[in-house]
Amino acid sequence: MELTNLFDLPARELMPGFWGKLLHTEHITLGLWELTPGAVLPEHAHPHEQTTHLLEGEFEMTIGGQPRHLRAGDVVVIPGQVPHSGRAAFGPCKILDVFSPVREDYKEKWG
């Protein structure tokens, strides 16, 4: 098993205000995101199950039409095909997402 430090990977602005570091394994994709204040995640859905862990800050999410206010330490699981969106409304925040299966679209676009 190869050792990788997620914090040492290069960050890229993958969408406005979303600086991401991605790591792909055989079965999952990890995404470490640093969001600038006011960054908006437009509503979308994908076939992947997504587990979102808010590491720092606060984040507003709407998941399947249900608004949620996440604080540091909160974890939410989003089933595949469920529409979701979000906003860093209260300042910067840091999020760790785990996607299963691998996000081939992220892998192809950003490596």
Phi, psi and omega per residue, in radians:
M1 nan 2.275 -3.110
E2 -1.471 2.426 3.108
L3 -1.625 2.224 3.098
T4 -2.311 2.405 3.057
N5 -1.741 1.941 -3.100
L6 -1.027 -0.605 -3.125
F7 -1.172 -0.449 -3.103
D8 -1.468 -0.201 3.133
L9 -1.188 2.615 3.117
P10 -1.202 2.426 3.096
A11 -1.611 2.494 3.079
R12 -2.290 2.517 3.059
E13 -1.386 1.774 -3.040
L14 -1.475 -0.372 2.975
M15 -2.747 2.826 -3.045
P16 -0.924 2.119 3.098
G17 1.442 -0.030 -3.126
F18 -1.979 1.765 3.098
W19 -1.658 2.090 -3.007
G20 -2.157 2.631 2.996
K21 -2.176 2.155 -3.045
L22 -2.013 2.471 3.068
L23 -2.379 2.229 -3.109
H24 -1.976 2.364 3.010
T25 -1.999 -2.940 3.122
E26 -1.159 -0.557 -3.006
H27 -2.103 -0.267 -3.090
I28 -2.423 2.860 2.943
T29 -2.128 2.284 3.016
L30 -1.776 2.378 3.048
G31 -2.247 2.065 3.052
L32 -1.776 2.038 -3.027
W33 -2.001 2.359 2.934
E34 -1.991 2.111 -3.059
L35 -1.863 2.380 3.061
T36 -1.425 2.705 3.130
P37 -0.948 2.322 3.114
G38 1.504 -0.073 -3.132
A39 -1.023 2.397 -3.071
V40 -2.069 2.290 3.012
L41 -1.769 1.877 -3.124
P42 -1.092 2.690 3.116
E43 -1.059 2.373 -3.141
H44 -2.791 3.006 3.057
A45 -2.563 2.715 3.108
H46 -2.628 2.847 -3.082
P47 -1.296 -0.177 -3.052
H48 -1.427 2.435 2.897
E49 -1.218 2.434 -3.113
Q50 -2.232 2.230 3.015
T51 -1.917 2.121 -3.107
T52 -1.942 2.194 3.110
H53 -2.082 2.017 3.111
L54 -1.420 1.985 -3.078
L55 -1.495 -0.689 -3.112
E56 -2.527 2.549 3.044
G57 1.516 -2.737 3.121
E58 -2.358 2.593 -3.079
F59 -2.545 2.284 3.055
E60 -1.594 2.228 3.079
M61 -2.231 2.610 2.939
T62 -2.120 2.135 -3.071
I63 -2.168 2.016 -3.118
G64 0.981 0.652 3.120
G65 1.463 -0.069 -3.118
Q66 -1.744 2.014 3.101
P67 -1.256 2.499 3.119
R68 -2.443 2.503 3.074
H69 -1.962 1.864 -3.105
L70 -1.601 2.434 3.053
R71 -2.107 2.840 -3.105
A72 -0.850 2.254 -3.134
G73 1.747 -0.355 -3.133
D74 -1.197 2.499 3.094
V75 -2.243 2.363 3.092
V76 -2.344 2.454 3.105
V77 -1.868 2.229 -3.128
I78 -1.957 1.968 3.116
P79 -1.117 2.746 3.081
G80 -1.013 2.562 3.096
Q81 1.244 0.082 3.112
V82 -1.564 2.141 3.130
P83 -1.096 2.444 3.105
H84 -2.649 2.726 3.140
S85 -2.637 3.005 -3.140
G86 -2.893 3.002 -3.108
R87 -2.755 2.346 3.046
A88 -1.498 1.302 -2.980
A89 -1.367 -0.318 -2.977
F90 -2.015 0.224 -3.118
G91 2.215 -2.977 -3.120
P92 -1.190 2.723 3.055
C93 -2.655 2.861 3.140
K94 -2.216 2.292 -3.056
I95 -2.277 2.449 2.980
L96 -1.964 2.075 3.075
D97 -1.872 2.465 3.016
V98 -2.139 2.166 -3.125
F99 -1.981 2.414 3.049
S100 -2.416 2.262 -0.058
P101 -1.257 -3.020 -3.128
V102 -0.927 2.447 3.056
R103 -1.422 1.496 -3.139
E104 -1.050 -0.566 3.118
D105 -1.116 -0.716 3.083
Y106 -1.172 -0.735 -3.110
K107 -1.055 -0.769 -3.130
E108 -1.219 -0.682 -3.051
K109 -1.415 -0.730 -3.010
W110 -2.123 -0.029 3.120
G111 1.427 nan nan
